[in-house]
């Protein structure tokens, strides 16, 4: 029997009478979002074109200093870009530095006087295919105190990493040469940028590239990068331990049949070293070394060629690793917390609807982490061309309650069995004299990047 012809007003009245006799229904659905992680945030920074980060570091005032390059706020095609952030991610100041051609920043550190040292590269005005290392000493407000280039001699020089030494000088690592014929270069500088010594380290193969330099406990340095294998059979990780005057203490190569890339190395506990990078057969690659470069353990995390580890922090209970994790059609920013044996304590990925690529990782305020990457400007629903810089701060457990861009998928951990090699003697260590030092006169220009918040 159909009831569709039952008078509607009578049906409604009956329903009302029934409902008055029933106890009120309790709502068991919790639609409220969890409370956000205190003091944590995620923001993008950019303009109408493309912005790319290189490093981010925590500063003494509780904020952050961010380096990279911009094609929105420029004199040339790209300009070096520095942004000072407050602890909440809002911008204290932002400036671009550049000439009429491409200028890029690859590393930045706070200096003992509260200012900053920035290293990158700048193209010659008269030789578009050549570059020089560009070093800028900035005040705490981004004003230029001095700036110098290192290069010349009809070849290219690029600076990728810088640190301040305890006596107040600086050490710069990079590479010099051409695409298929280049060496790693290290320059030791006085506090005003004058060269104390400079050396190149050649593997005698096709090319070598530096990625990082860190100071060791004995006053020397550890350089990480990669070099081409003999006969062009792929790349392998190359780690060089240098004395305080640039002499070679030891060097080791680590690689398999594919392209293996070294991205970062630092001294950790008991005189050992931790090396991070990408394993050519797939996965972020982490190698723990003895004081002489022999292997304690080696593991991959993940199984895709886009998985990599770009930096490591030493903590009381293990290591924190920043990098990139693959997902279909792109990658996410990635943080792993490991114990001292390389076991995963936790790991978390952070990504928008598009592909995001990590460039910098450092400690954050209050025992957390900060990671920065680049993503398309429309990643978070903002219709625009180009790319923005994305900065995410997370607590010590990596979690951001209520954030829709966080994933905690399982990760595959595998042991690898690579045997250490060594660049055979004679290693081409040269007291380099061709990197001519020149004063430059580029101005610092104020910029006006837009800040957009994704969390909380």
N, C-alpha and C positions, 0 to 999 in steps of 0.2 A: 504494500500500500504506500502510495506516495504521500508526503507531508508538505509538499511545496505549496499546496493551496490553502494550508492552515493560515488563518488571519495573522498577519505579522504582528499587530499590536498585542494580540492575545499571547503569542509566543514570547514576545519581549517581557510581558507582564509576568508570565509564569517563570521565566528565567530570573527575573528580579526577586520574586518571592523565594525561589530556591536559594538564590545567592545570599539572601538575608539570614537564612537558617544555617548556612555553612560557616565554619570558623574561617577567619582570614587566612589566605594562602601565604606561606612564608616564601620569600624570594631567596633561593639558594644559589643564584647566579651572581658571582662577584665580577662586576664589570670595571672596577677601579684598577688603575695601573699600579704596579708596585712603586714604592718610593725610589726615586733615582739615587744613584751612588753619590754621597755627599762630596761636593767640590769637584766632580768630574764633568767633563763636557766634550762635545765634538763640534767643530766649526770648519767652514770652508772660507778661503781667502782668495779673491781674484777680481778680475775686471772683465772687459769685453773680449779679450783674446785668450792667450794661454799663459799660465803660470806653472812652474815646475819647481819642487823643493829639492834640496840636496841634503841638508842636515838640520836637526833641531836639537837644542841642548837646554837643559835646565840652568837658570841663572841664579846668582846669589840672592836676589830680591824675591825669589819665589816664582818668578815668571819664566819666560822662555825666549830664546833667540833663534830665529829661523832664517836660513839662507836658501837661495835658489836663483832663478832667473825668470824674467818676465818679457812678454812681447806686447803687453798692454801699455805699460809705463816705460817707454823706451826712447832712446835717441837713435840707436841702431836697430837691427833686426831683433836682437835680444839684448837685454841689459841685466847685469847682476842686480839682485834684489835682496834686501835685508829687512826683516820685520821683527820688531820687539813686541812681545806679547806680555800682558799682565797674567797673573795667576789664574784669572777666570777666562782667559782667551781673548779678551778685548785688546785692541792694538794701542800700545803706548806711542810708538812712532814707526814709520815705514819710509824707506828711501830706495831709489834705484841709482845705479852707478854704471856709466857706460859711455862708449864712443860711438862712431857711426857704423861699426860692424858688430859682429856677435861678441858678447861678453857674458860669461857664465861664472857663478860661484859654486864651488864644490864642497867647501868645508868652512866652518866658523867655530870659534871658541871664545869664551870670555877670558880676558887677560887679568893679571893680578891687580891692575889699576882700575878695574871696573869697566874698561872699554872692551873692544872686540878686535880679533884678528881674522881676516877673511882671505881665503885663497881661491883662485879660479884661473881662468884663461881669458885672454883678449886677443883678437886677430889684428894682424898688422894692417895699417891703413893702406900701404903700398903693395902688400902681398896677401891677397885674400886667402890663400891656402895655408899660410903660416900662422902659428899662434905663439904667444909668450905667456909664461906664468905671470899672474897678476896678484900682488899682495897689497892689501889695504889695512892700515891700522886705523880703527874708528874710535871715537869717544863713546861714552856711555849713551849718548844721544844720536849716534850715527854720523856725526860730523867727521870728515876725513882729517886725521892728524898727519899721516904721510902715506904715500902710495908709490909702489915701484913695480917695474916689470923685469923679468929675467928671461932672456932668450936671445934671439938673433943668430947670426952666422949662417943664414940660409937654411935653417931647419926649424921644426916646430917643438915647442915646449908647453906642457900642460901640468898645472898643479892640482892635485886631487885631495890632499890632506895636509893639515897643519897642526902643530901643537906648540905651546910655550914651554920652554925649559926652565928649571928652577932658578937659573941665574938671570932670567929675564929675556933671553934671546928666543929664537924660534927655529923650528925644523920643518921643512917642507918636503913632501914626497910627491913625485909625479912621474912623467915619462917624457922622453925626448926622442925625436926621429919622425919617421913617416909610418903609414899604416902597416906596412909589411917589414919594416926595419926600424925598430925602436928599442930603447933601453930604459930601465928604471933610473930615475935621477933623485938624489937626496941633496938638499942644500941646508947647511947650518948657517943661521943668520944671527947677527948682533941685534940688540934691542931696537936699533934704528933701521934695520933692514940690510945693512952691509953684509957681504958674504964673508963668513969665516972659513968655510970650506964647502966644496961641492964635488960630488962623485956620481958617476954613472956605473950601473951594474948591468952588464950584458950577458945573456945566456948563450950567445953565439949561434942562435937559431934564427927564427924569423922576426919575432917581436916579443916584447915583454911589457907588461902594464902593472903599475902600482895601484892599489885600491885604498890602503890605510897605512898609517904609521902611528905607533904608540911607544911611549918610553918604558923601558924595562927597569927592574929594581936596581940593577948594577950601573945605571946611568946611561946605558946604551939604548938601542932602539930595535923594535921588531917591525919589519915591513912585510905586508901581505899583498899579493897580487896573483898574476898568472903569466905563464910564458908558453910559447908555441913549442911543441915537441919537435924533435929532429925529423926532417923529411916531411914536415907539414901534416903530421898524423893527429892533429887535435891539440887542445890546450890542456895544461895541468896547473894545479895550484903551486905557487912558488912562495916560500917563506924565507926571509933573510934576517938573521940576527946580526946586528951591527954593534960595534963598540961605540963609545961616546965620540970618537973622532972619525967614524964612518968606515973603519976597517971591518972586514968580514969575520965574524966569529964562526958562523956556520950558515949553510944554506941547504934547504931540502925541497924537493918537488914531490907532489902527491897527485896521482892521476891514474885513470883507467883507460879504456879504449876510446871513450868519448871526450867531449869538451868539458873539462872540470875547471871551475872558476873559484879563485880565492877572493873573498870580499872583505874580511876583517880578521885581525889576530891581536890578541893582547895577552899579557902575562897574568896568570891567575895564582892559585895557591901553590906553595912549595916550589917555586921557581919554574912551574910548568906553564904551558901556553895553550890557549884555546883558539882554534881556527874555524871560521865559518865561511860558507860559500854555497856552491851549487854542484851537485854530482851529475855528471853528464848523462848517466843512465837513468836519472830521475830521482828527485828528492833534494831537500835542503841537506847539506853535508856539514857535519861537525866533527872535528878531529881534535883530540886532546894529545898534546905532545909533552915529552920529557924536556928537561933543560937543554938537551942536545939535538932536539928535533925528531927523536925516535917516537914512535906512536905508542900511547898508553891505551886509547880506545878510539874507534871511529864508527860513526853511525849516520844513516840517512833517516830523514823524517819526511813522510809523504812519498809519492811515487811518480811525480810528473816533472817534466823538464822545467816548468815554470815555478816550482817550489824552490825557495832559496832562503838563506839566512844571511842578513846584512850586517848584524852587529850583536855583541854580547855584553851583558852586565854581570859582574861578579857580586854575589850576595852571600849572606851567612849560611843559607841552606841550599845553595846550588847556583845555577846560572839562569839568567833570563835572556831569551833570544828574540830578536825582532827580524821579520822578513816578510816573504810573500807566500801565499798558499793558493794553489790552482783550484779553480772551480770551472764548470763548463762555460766556455766563451769569455774567460777572463781570469782575474785573480783578486784576492783580498789581502788586506794588511793582516799580519799574523804575529802573534806573540806566543812563545812556548816557555814554560817554566820547567827546568830540568833539575834533577838531583846531580850530585857530583860524579855519578857513574853514567850519566846520559839518559836516565830513565825519565819519562814524562810525568810530571806532577799534575800539570794542567796545560791546556792549549786552547786558544780562542782566536777566531778570525773575525775581521770587521770589514764589511763591504756593502756598497750600495748596489743599485740595480745594474750598474755598468762595471767595467773593469777598473780596479783601483790598484795602484802600484806603490809599494813602500820604498822610501828613500832614507829615512832617518829614524832612529830609535834611541831613547835615552831614559834616565830615571826622571820621574815627575815629583811634584810636591807630595809630601805625606806618604812615602813608601809605595808609590804607584809607578806607572810608566806613561810615557808619551811617545806616540808613533805618528809619523807624517808620511803622506803619500800624495799621489796625483790621481785625479779622476776627472772624467768629462764634466763640464760645467752643468750639464743637465742631469747629473747622476741622482740628485735628490728632487727631481721634478721642476728644476729651474730651466726653462727653455733658453739655451744660449749655445754658442759655438765655443771651441777651445777647451781648456782644462783649468781647473782650480786646484789649489793646494788644500788638502784635507788634513786636519790635525785632530787626533783622538787622544784623550787622557783617560786612563783606567786605573782602578784601585789595584792593590797587591794580588787579588785573586783573578784579575782580568775581566770581571763581570760588570755589566752596565744594566741593571734591572730596568725593564721597560723599553730598552732600545730595540728597534726592529732590524738593525743592521749587524747583529751579533750572532755568530753561529759557533757551536761547540761539537763539530763532527769528529769522529775518531780519526786518529792519524796512524799510519803504518810506520813502525820503527824497525829498521833492518841494520844488522852489522855489515860493514864492508871489510874488504881484505886487501886494500891497496898497500903495496910495499913502498916505503920512502925511497926516492931517488936523490940524486945530487947533480947539480950542474957541474960537469967535469971541468977540471983545470986544463988550460988556464982560463979562469973566469975573467971576463973583460971588465975589470974594475979600473976606472980611469979617473984621475984627478981632473975633473972637467974644468976647462978654462974658457969655454965658448959662450956660456950663458951670460951675456953682457947685462949689466944692471943699468936701468934707466929710470929717472924720475918721471912720473906722469902727472897730468893736471886735470883729470876728469872731475867734474863737480858732482856733489850729492844732490839729487832732486827729490823733493817730497812727492809721495804718491798717495792715491786715495782708493785703495782696494776696498771692496765691499765684503763685509763679514756676515755670514749666514750660519745660523745655529741648527744643528740636528739633534743635540742632546744637551741637557735634559729637556 
